[in-house]
Amino acid sequence: MIKISSIYLFIILVSIILSPINSFSMIKDTTVIIDSQITFEEAIKGTKAPQNVIANLVFLDVKYYSTDSKLHKGQLIIHKDVKQDIEEVFKLILQNKFPIAKVIPIVKYDWSDNASMEDNNTSAFNYRNIAGTERLSNHSFGKAIDINPFFNPVVHKDGTHTPEKAKYDTTKPGTFSAENFIVKEFLKRGWRWGGTFSSYADNHHFDKP
């Protein structure tokens, strides 16, 4: 009887000691790292967009696994008409653990598209012209999104890249090609993929005309 009691007590003690460790591990595994948590007003501060454009914008929280393989949360400003599309695409991104570096409203970069791309930041709304033109980009209306722009740079016909130091290697995680499931999902929903543009391959860009 004494031996049985001793063994029983030992099992209880081990359970008590290990229990907090297991609980902590479970909490740690489900912790979401916050990349962006600002208000809509903060996210549009300084934009040159007119009020009729702003009135059609919505703020969306998205979750994704980043390049550190941990769960993150970011924010996007998009047109209300594409909200469902973006939500469904990000569900697939999350389910498949497709790595997204970060998702932060471009106000953090003082509305600089170049600075955002250099930081490999995924963003949508930005009231600006298409680079090198006087025409408004679909980003101006929240109907375009750039995903992992440093992993998926613009490839010009002369072979140069934007961002300049970026390399486009479709064997690497977080990159797009015509066979990628995210590209196919966007196309299925009536979006365009910039990787098929005739003047240059805008590999990080998706928009809905």
Backbone as CSV, one residue per row, in Angstrom:
resi,resn,N_x,N_y,N_z,CA_x,CA_y,CA_z,C_x,C_y,C_z
1,MET,0.829,-1.216,0.000,0.000,0.000,0.000,0.854,1.253,0.000
2,ILE,1.953,1.200,0.754,2.828,2.371,0.836,3.468,2.649,-0.515
3,LYS,3.908,1.549,-1.215,4.543,1.721,-2.522,3.574,2.321,-3.533
4,ILE,2.354,1.830,-3.540,1.337,2.339,-4.466,1.066,3.809,-4.208
5,SER,0.946,4.188,-2.938,0.688,5.583,-2.582,1.830,6.482,-3.032
6,SER,3.051,6.007,-2.872,4.224,6.793,-3.273,4.236,7.029,-4.776
7,ILE,3.943,5.985,-5.536,3.890,6.109,-6.998,2.784,7.071,-7.403
8,TYR,1.636,6.943,-6.738,0.493,7.807,-7.038,0.828,9.267,-6.778
9,LEU,1.469,9.523,-5.643,1.868,10.891,-5.299,2.875,11.444,-6.300
10,PHE,3.791,10.573,-6.735,4.799,10.997,-7.714,4.142,11.423,-9.026
11,ILE,3.153,10.651,-9.476,2.427,10.976,-10.717,1.711,12.313,-10.596
12,ILE,1.080,12.541,-9.437,0.369,13.805,-9.210,1.331,14.981,-9.245
13,LEU,2.481,14.823,-8.585,3.477,15.900,-8.549,4.003,16.227,-9.935
14,VAL,4.278,15.202,-10.724,4.763,15.409,-12.097,3.715,16.139,-12.926
15,SER,2.454,15.764,-12.754,1.360,16.410,-13.495,1.247,17.880,-13.146
16,ILE,1.388,18.187,-11.857,1.298,19.578,-11.403,2.447,20.405,-11.961
17,ILE,3.652,19.825,-11.943,4.837,20.544,-12.420,4.760,20.810,-13.921
18,LEU,4.325,19.806,-14.688,4.295,19.931,-16.145,3.112,20.723,-16.660
19,SER,2.031,20.764,-15.907,0.813,21.423,-16.368,1.006,22.878,-16.763
20,PRO,1.654,23.733,-15.965,1.851,25.123,-16.360,2.667,25.267,-17.630
21,ILE,3.658,24.347,-17.820,4.490,24.407,-19.016,3.652,24.137,-20.249
22,ASN,2.808,23.086,-20.168,1.955,22.755,-21.297,0.982,23.880,-21.604
23,SER,0.410,24.476,-20.559,-0.533,25.573,-20.751,0.147,26.750,-21.425
24,PHE,1.370,27.064,-20.980,2.109,28.181,-21.561,2.415,27.915,-23.027
25,SER,2.776,26.669,-23.348,3.095,26.320,-24.730,1.887,26.508,-25.630
26,MET,0.711,26.129,-25.136,-0.508,26.282,-25.920,-0.808,27.746,-26.169
27,ILE,-0.624,28.574,-25.162,-0.867,30.009,-25.315,0.118,30.612,-26.309
28,LYS,1.376,30.202,-26.178,2.415,30.736,-27.053,2.137,30.405,-28.510
29,ASP,1.675,29.168,-28.767,1.433,28.724,-30.129,0.273,29.466,-30.788
30,THR,-0.657,29.963,-29.993,-1.825,30.634,-30.558,-1.725,32.158,-30.464
31,THR,-0.615,32.674,-30.008,-0.439,34.117,-29.908,-0.345,34.735,-31.299
32,VAL,-1.062,35.825,-31.497,-1.022,36.540,-32.769,-0.110,37.753,-32.626
33,ILE,0.867,37.856,-33.501,1.768,39.011,-33.508,1.104,40.133,-34.295
34,ILE,0.965,41.289,-33.679,0.276,42.418,-34.303,1.253,43.243,-35.136
35,ASP,1.027,43.278,-36.451,1.838,44.119,-37.338,1.237,45.512,-37.491
36,SER,-0.078,45.589,-37.383,-0.755,46.891,-37.498,-2.047,46.871,-36.702
37,GLN,-2.243,47.904,-35.889,-3.484,48.051,-35.126,-3.750,49.539,-34.940
38,ILE,-4.195,50.180,-36.015,-4.491,51.607,-35.984,-5.951,51.812,-36.376
39,THR,-6.438,53.031,-36.225,-7.816,53.341,-36.603,-7.881,53.694,-38.086
40,PHE,-9.091,53.666,-38.621,-9.283,54.049,-40.022,-8.832,55.488,-40.241
41,GLU,-9.145,56.348,-39.294,-8.762,57.763,-39.408,-7.245,57.913,-39.469
42,GLU,-6.538,57.133,-38.668,-5.071,57.169,-38.698,-4.536,56.614,-40.016
43,ALA,-5.227,55.611,-40.541,-4.761,54.941,-41.753,-4.916,55.791,-43.009
44,ILE,-5.833,56.759,-43.001,-6.019,57.611,-44.185,-5.458,59.020,-43.982
45,LYS,-4.815,59.251,-42.843,-4.281,60.579,-42.551,-3.256,60.998,-43.603
46,GLY,-3.487,62.159,-44.202,-2.553,62.680,-45.191,-2.831,62.261,-46.619
47,THR,-3.843,61.410,-46.836,-4.159,61.019,-48.204,-4.719,62.196,-48.997
48,LYS,-4.478,62.194,-50.292,-5.002,63.235,-51.175,-6.321,62.810,-51.817
49,ALA,-6.831,61.672,-51.400,-8.076,61.161,-51.974,-9.252,62.059,-51.619
50,PRO,-10.144,62.335,-52.591,-11.343,63.128,-52.297,-12.327,62.336,-51.446
51,GLN,-13.268,63.030,-50.854,-14.206,62.412,-49.923,-15.057,61.331,-50.583
52,ASN,-15.411,61.514,-51.858,-16.252,60.507,-52.518,-15.512,59.174,-52.706
53,VAL,-14.190,59.222,-52.744,-13.389,57.994,-52.796,-13.307,57.366,-51.406
54,ILE,-13.010,58.185,-50.416,-12.885,57.705,-49.033,-14.180,57.056,-48.548
55,ALA,-15.314,57.581,-49.005,-16.620,57.072,-48.568,-16.839,55.607,-48.955
56,ASN,-16.132,55.141,-49.969,-16.297,53.759,-50.432,-15.269,52.789,-49.854
57,LEU,-14.400,53.284,-48.983,-13.341,52.450,-48.428,-13.769,51.780,-47.123
58,VAL,-13.249,50.587,-46.902,-13.483,49.879,-45.638,-12.138,49.395,-45.097
59,PHE,-12.115,49.151,-43.792,-10.904,48.713,-43.097,-11.047,47.230,-42.779
60,LEU,-10.044,46.462,-43.093,-10.136,45.015,-42.933,-8.935,44.465,-42.161
61,ASP,-9.223,43.690,-41.104,-8.167,42.966,-40.392,-7.922,41.636,-41.101
62,VAL,-6.667,41.281,-41.283,-6.332,40.006,-41.917,-5.279,39.275,-41.084
63,LYS,-5.377,37.951,-41.066,-4.380,37.131,-40.371,-3.614,36.297,-41.393
64,TYR,-2.356,36.025,-41.097,-1.486,35.317,-42.037,-0.258,34.820,-41.285
65,TYR,0.387,33.822,-41.855,1.675,33.378,-41.325,2.768,34.166,-42.031
66,SER,3.638,34.768,-41.248,4.697,35.586,-41.827,5.933,34.737,-42.118
67,THR,7.012,35.383,-42.495,8.244,34.677,-42.852,8.915,34.030,-41.643
68,ASP,8.464,34.382,-40.441,8.977,33.738,-39.224,8.161,32.503,-38.842
69,SER,7.206,32.137,-39.715,6.315,30.977,-39.515,5.351,31.162,-38.351
70,LYS,5.202,32.398,-37.873,4.279,32.690,-36.781,3.053,33.431,-37.310
71,LEU,1.958,33.313,-36.551,0.704,33.945,-36.944,0.756,35.442,-36.661
72,HIS,0.413,36.238,-37.667,0.425,37.696,-37.555,-0.947,38.262,-37.910
73,LYS,-1.179,39.503,-37.502,-2.388,40.231,-37.902,-1.994,41.591,-38.449
74,GLY,-2.571,41.928,-39.601,-2.341,43.235,-40.204,-3.650,43.865,-40.630
75,GLN,-3.563,44.982,-41.363,-4.762,45.721,-41.767,-4.636,46.201,-43.210
76,LEU,-5.773,46.186,-43.897,-5.854,46.655,-45.277,-6.978,47.669,-45.421
77,ILE,-6.763,48.675,-46.256,-7.840,49.576,-46.666,-8.212,49.183,-48.087
78,ILE,-9.480,48.847,-48.306,-9.917,48.387,-49.617,-11.281,48.984,-49.960
79,HIS,-11.654,48.887,-51.228,-12.990,49.302,-51.655,-14.007,48.286,-51.133
80,LYS,-15.148,48.782,-50.713,-16.166,47.901,-50.121,-16.616,46.798,-51.083
81,ASP,-16.550,47.061,-52.396,-17.007,46.078,-53.377,-16.085,44.861,-53.498
82,VAL,-14.836,44.986,-53.037,-13.904,43.854,-53.146,-13.613,43.215,-51.783
83,LYS,-14.340,43.640,-50.779,-14.110,43.139,-49.414,-14.233,41.616,-49.338
84,GLN,-15.285,41.070,-49.915,-15.493,39.626,-49.840,-14.374,38.872,-50.560
85,ASP,-13.968,39.377,-51.721,-12.873,38.739,-52.462,-11.604,38.663,-51.621
86,ILE,-11.244,39.787,-51.014,-10.013,39.837,-50.219,-10.113,38.928,-48.994
87,GLU,-11.275,38.923,-48.362,-11.473,38.036,-47.204,-11.289,36.572,-47.595
88,GLU,-11.868,36.180,-48.727,-11.785,34.786,-49.159,-10.361,34.416,-49.574
89,VAL,-9.669,35.325,-50.246,-8.284,35.060,-50.651,-7.396,34.901,-49.419
90,PHE,-7.586,35.769,-48.431,-6.761,35.676,-47.226,-7.105,34.445,-46.385
91,LYS,-8.310,33.924,-46.510,-8.636,32.648,-45.862,-7.776,31.532,-46.452
92,LEU,-7.654,31.537,-47.774,-6.822,30.542,-48.453,-5.354,30.710,-48.085
93,ILE,-4.915,31.966,-48.036,-3.534,32.262,-47.657,-3.238,31.714,-46.264
94,LEU,-4.176,31.934,-45.344,-4.007,31.467,-43.967,-4.037,29.941,-43.887
95,GLN,-5.007,29.333,-44.552,-5.151,27.874,-44.518,-3.921,27.165,-45.075
96,ASN,-3.338,27.735,-46.112,-2.186,27.120,-46.767,-0.845,27.593,-46.218
97,LYS,-0.922,28.488,-45.224,0.284,29.044,-44.603,1.239,29.641,-45.637
98,PHE,0.663,30.267,-46.660,1.469,30.988,-47.643,2.059,32.205,-46.938
99,PRO,3.379,32.355,-46.899,3.976,33.428,-46.089,3.751,34.827,-46.650
100,ILE,3.254,35.703,-45.796,3.093,37.123,-46.106,3.983,37.882,-45.127
101,ALA,4.895,38.680,-45.634,5.871,39.344,-44.758,5.198,40.241,-43.727
102,LYS,4.342,41.144,-44.198,3.620,42.056,-43.305,2.504,42.724,-44.085
103,VAL,1.483,43.205,-43.372,0.350,43.903,-43.997,0.056,45.148,-43.168
104,ILE,0.533,46.290,-43.652,0.429,47.546,-42.905,-0.048,48.654,-43.844
105,PRO,-1.052,49.440,-43.447,-1.481,50.563,-44.289,-0.296,51.446,-44.668
106,ILE,-0.300,51.896,-45.908,0.874,52.563,-46.470,1.135,53.947,-45.866
107,VAL,0.212,54.428,-45.040,0.458,55.683,-44.321,1.737,55.577,-43.490
108,LYS,2.063,54.370,-43.034,3.285,54.169,-42.246,4.525,54.584,-43.033
109,TYR,4.429,54.497,-44.348,5.558,54.810,-45.223,5.401,56.184,-45.876
110,ASP,4.598,57.047,-45.221,4.339,58.396,-45.750,3.823,58.343,-47.181
111,TRP,2.993,57.352,-47.460,2.345,57.165,-48.751,3.335,56.889,-49.884
112,SER,4.532,56.436,-49.532,5.553,56.118,-50.539,5.438,54.656,-50.963
113,ASP,5.059,54.452,-52.208,4.959,53.096,-52.738,6.325,52.412,-52.745
114,ASN,7.359,53.160,-53.098,8.708,52.589,-53.148,9.180,52.111,-51.778
115,ALA,8.929,52.937,-50.758,9.351,52.567,-49.398,8.614,51.321,-48.917
116,SER,7.333,51.238,-49.239,6.532,50.074,-48.852,7.034,48.813,-49.553
117,MET,7.348,48.934,-50.843,7.857,47.781,-51.591,9.204,47.322,-51.056
118,GLU,10.074,48.264,-50.763,11.403,47.926,-50.234,11.296,47.135,-48.928
119,ASP,10.242,47.417,-48.164,10.034,46.740,-46.881,9.212,45.459,-47.035
120,ASN,8.933,45.087,-48.288,8.162,43.872,-48.587,6.780,43.906,-47.941
121,ASN,6.192,45.087,-47.894,4.899,45.277,-47.239,3.741,45.084,-48.212
122,THR,2.761,44.331,-47.786,1.536,44.133,-48.560,0.558,45.257,-48.240
123,SER,0.039,45.918,-49.287,-0.884,47.039,-49.072,-1.860,47.139,-50.235
124,ALA,-2.907,47.928,-50.028,-3.937,48.075,-51.060,-4.145,49.553,-51.413
125,PHE,-4.992,50.248,-50.653,-5.323,51.636,-50.987,-4.112,52.566,-50.910
126,ASN,-3.954,53.359,-51.968,-2.960,54.433,-52.007,-3.343,55.356,-53.154
127,TYR,-3.811,56.550,-52.829,-4.280,57.475,-53.869,-3.069,58.044,-54.604
128,ARG,-2.780,57.462,-55.771,-1.588,57.850,-56.536,-1.759,57.492,-58.007
129,ASN,-0.883,58.033,-58.828,-0.866,57.696,-60.248,-0.111,56.390,-60.484
130,ILE,-0.384,55.765,-61.618,0.440,54.646,-62.064,1.835,55.192,-62.328
131,ALA,2.850,54.493,-61.882,4.231,54.973,-62.029,4.541,55.343,-63.475
132,GLY,5.052,56.565,-63.664,5.451,57.032,-64.986,4.320,57.546,-65.850
133,THR,3.112,57.690,-65.266,1.961,58.183,-66.029,1.225,59.256,-65.237
134,GLU,0.201,59.820,-65.873,-0.673,60.785,-65.202,-2.026,60.156,-64.883
135,ARG,-2.118,58.850,-65.030,-3.376,58.138,-64.795,-3.423,57.564,-63.383
136,LEU,-4.586,57.678,-62.761,-4.753,57.130,-61.415,-4.678,55.605,-61.433
137,SER,-3.967,55.068,-60.469,-3.883,53.618,-60.293,-5.171,53.101,-59.660
138,ASN,-5.463,51.831,-59.865,-6.602,51.215,-59.180,-6.398,51.166,-57.667
139,HIS,-5.146,51.329,-57.224,-4.883,51.465,-55.791,-5.591,52.701,-55.231
140,SER,-5.784,53.696,-56.078,-6.415,54.948,-55.644,-7.832,54.740,-55.148
141,PHE,-8.460,53.661,-55.599,-9.851,53.389,-55.232,-9.972,52.163,-54.324
142,GLY,-8.842,51.619,-53.908,-8.870,50.437,-53.046,-9.228,49.165,-53.780
143,LYS,-9.051,49.166,-55.107,-9.382,47.992,-55.911,-8.140,47.288,-56.448
144,ALA,-7.022,47.493,-55.789,-5.779,46.808,-56.151,-5.017,46.474,-54.875
145,ILE,-4.242,45.411,-54.943,-3.430,45.009,-53.796,-2.064,44.538,-54.288
146,ASP,-1.029,44.923,-53.576,0.336,44.465,-53.850,0.745,43.520,-52.724
147,ILE,1.109,42.294,-53.068,1.424,41.268,-52.071,2.899,40.866,-52.165
148,ASN,3.586,40.948,-51.033,5.012,40.592,-50.979,5.802,41.215,-52.139
149,PRO,5.812,42.536,-52.264,6.423,43.173,-53.435,7.930,42.974,-53.582
150,PHE,8.632,42.719,-52.480,10.076,42.486,-52.609,10.353,41.063,-53.094
151,PHE,9.497,40.129,-52.702,9.621,38.754,-53.197,9.132,38.635,-54.641
152,ASN,8.192,39.526,-55.015,7.557,39.485,-56.339,7.716,40.836,-57.035
153,PRO,8.927,41.218,-57.384,9.167,42.559,-57.916,8.609,42.754,-59.322
154,VAL,8.561,44.011,-59.730,8.297,44.333,-61.131,9.539,43.933,-61.923
155,VAL,9.342,43.189,-63.003,10.455,42.827,-63.886,10.261,43.573,-65.202
156,HIS,11.169,44.513,-65.479,11.081,45.322,-66.692,11.659,44.565,-67.886
157,LYS,11.353,45.042,-69.089,11.791,44.348,-70.299,13.305,44.307,-70.444
158,ASP,13.995,45.272,-69.817,15.461,45.265,-69.884,16.086,44.370,-68.812
159,GLY,15.231,43.692,-68.040,15.721,42.760,-67.038,15.919,43.351,-65.654
160,THR,15.759,44.671,-65.517,15.902,45.297,-64.203,14.644,45.068,-63.372
161,HIS,14.806,45.244,-62.068,13.711,44.989,-61.136,13.349,46.240,-60.342
162,THR,12.099,46.311,-59.921,11.636,47.295,-58.943,10.886,46.539,-57.847
163,PRO,11.376,46.583,-56.596,12.553,47.291,-56.086,13.857,46.804,-56.729
164,GLU,14.812,47.714,-56.791,16.046,47.478,-57.539,16.832,46.266,-57.049
165,LYS,16.883,46.063,-55.726,17.700,44.985,-55.163,16.944,43.668,-55.017
166,ALA,15.694,43.671,-55.424,14.883,42.455,-55.296,15.263,41.423,-56.353
167,LYS,15.043,40.160,-56.016,15.257,39.068,-56.958,13.964,38.262,-57.060
168,TYR,13.629,37.876,-58.280,12.398,37.131,-58.510,12.726,35.660,-58.730
169,ASP,12.444,34.856,-57.728,12.735,33.425,-57.780,11.488,32.674,-57.344
170,THR,10.759,32.121,-58.306,9.464,31.498,-58.011,9.581,30.177,-57.250
171,THR,10.812,29.727,-57.004,10.980,28.525,-56.175,10.964,28.872,-54.688
172,LYS,11.036,30.160,-54.378,11.077,30.601,-52.986,9.661,30.770,-52.423
173,PRO,9.452,30.487,-51.136,8.135,30.705,-50.511,7.718,32.173,-50.597
174,GLY,6.412,32.391,-50.774,5.897,33.756,-50.807,5.923,34.410,-52.171
175,THR,6.254,33.618,-53.211,6.315,34.177,-54.569,5.161,33.667,-55.425
176,PHE,4.911,34.379,-56.525,3.809,34.047,-57.426,4.314,33.594,-58.791
177,SER,3.555,32.690,-59.374,3.730,32.293,-60.769,2.337,32.006,-61.307
178,ALA,2.239,31.731,-62.594,0.931,31.491,-63.197,0.215,30.294,-62.578
179,GLU,0.967,29.362,-62.015,0.381,28.150,-61.434,0.051,28.286,-59.951
180,ASN,0.379,29.413,-59.363,0.149,29.611,-57.932,-1.343,29.660,-57.616
181,PHE,-1.745,29.038,-56.509,-3.169,28.955,-56.156,-3.776,30.324,-55.854
182,ILE,-2.986,31.261,-55.355,-3.504,32.607,-55.077,-3.776,33.344,-56.381
183,VAL,-2.852,33.233,-57.318,-3.047,33.842,-58.638,-4.315,33.291,-59.278
184,LYS,-4.482,31.989,-59.230,-5.666,31.357,-59.827,-6.954,31.805,-59.140
185,GLU,-6.900,31.973,-57.828,-8.090,32.400,-57.086,-8.490,33.819,-57.464
186,PHE,-7.516,34.710,-57.560,-7.815,36.080,-57.981,-8.409,36.096,-59.392
187,LEU,-7.809,35.356,-60.309,-8.293,35.326,-61.694,-9.716,34.792,-61.759
188,LYS,-10.005,33.782,-60.963,-11.343,33.184,-60.916,-12.388,34.206,-60.485
189,ARG,-11.967,35.165,-59.672,-12.874,36.184,-59.150,-12.900,37.451,-60.009
190,GLY,-12.303,37.407,-61.190,-12.368,38.535,-62.115,-11.281,39.576,-61.936
191,TRP,-10.237,39.239,-61.170,-9.112,40.147,-60.984,-8.071,39.918,-62.080
192,ARG,-7.185,40.889,-62.241,-6.036,40.748,-63.132,-4.781,40.520,-62.295
193,TRP,-3.859,39.758,-62.843,-2.550,39.600,-62.208,-1.519,40.364,-63.025
194,GLY,-0.763,41.231,-62.362,0.221,42.057,-63.053,1.348,41.284,-63.704
195,GLY,1.506,40.029,-63.332,2.552,39.211,-63.936,2.351,38.958,-65.411
196,THR,1.133,39.224,-65.916,0.839,39.012,-67.338,0.735,40.325,-68.115
197,PHE,1.057,41.457,-67.484,1.004,42.739,-68.194,2.002,42.727,-69.353
198,SER,1.655,43.387,-70.451,2.495,43.345,-71.652,3.724,44.250,-71.567
199,SER,3.614,45.383,-70.888,4.722,46.340,-70.849,5.798,45.966,-69.833
200,TYR,5.410,45.292,-68.766,6.330,44.800,-67.734,5.571,43.789,-66.877
201,ALA,6.297,42.962,-66.164,5.657,41.964,-65.295,5.584,42.510,-63.877
202,ASP,4.388,42.933,-63.481,4.170,43.493,-62.140,3.722,42.348,-61.231
203,ASN,4.688,41.548,-60.807,4.387,40.243,-60.221,3.677,40.276,-58.872
204,HIS,3.750,41.396,-58.166,3.095,41.476,-56.854,1.700,42.077,-56.921
205,HIS,1.291,42.512,-58.105,0.089,43.343,-58.252,-1.132,42.540,-58.714
206,PHE,-2.251,42.795,-58.031,-3.553,42.268,-58.444,-4.549,43.421,-58.409
207,ASP,-5.408,43.504,-59.417,-6.445,44.540,-59.371,-7.728,44.051,-60.017
208,LYS,-8.815,44.730,-59.665,-10.125,44.386,-60.219,-10.655,45.600,-60.969
209,PRO,-10.686,45.527,-62.291,-11.129,46.689,-63.105,-12.553,47.114,-62.782
